[in-house]
Amino acid sequence: MSDLLSSWRFWALLSAGFAAATAILAKVGIDGVAPDVATFIRTVVILMLTGAIVAAAGQMPDFTRVSTRNLVFLILSGLATGASWLCYFRALALGDAGRVAPLDKLSVVLVALFGVLFLGERLAPHHWAGVGLIAAGAGLLAWRA
């Protein structure tokens, strides 16, 4: 069991499952609610959940280990997350979850590109093929025939 809990693949697949649930639950929950209000409610819930996890895990002292550089990049990441969620909820309010979510997942393609361009990461040819297939799949799902 500890091997599973220390596997990035396990956590990434779990994340994908929760992200799928998020899209469906949000699509139902946003009906008749302003997208920005829905995003705010979701954010408050996330804040309470992660706060409880940090407290229960005894990680409050770890806040003192956050450098200024870490803090700047985490704040920027938080702003990007907030912008992403606001746009995502607006898209869900206007479109079908089964078409919005795949287009949102073009972030996978962008992360691959940005990882190579800005972080010096390397992808093998078969990885690039996968990135291309993700892009093509998102485009096909978003395309209205």
Secondary structure, 3 states (H helix, E strand, C coil): CHHHHCCHHHHHHHHHHHHHHHHHHHHHHCCCCCHHHHHHHHHHHHHHHHHHHHHHCCCHHHHHHCCHHHHHHHHHHHHHHHHHHHHHHHHHHHCCHHHHHHHHCHHHHHHHHHHHHHHCCCCCHHHHHHHHHHHHHHHHHHCCC
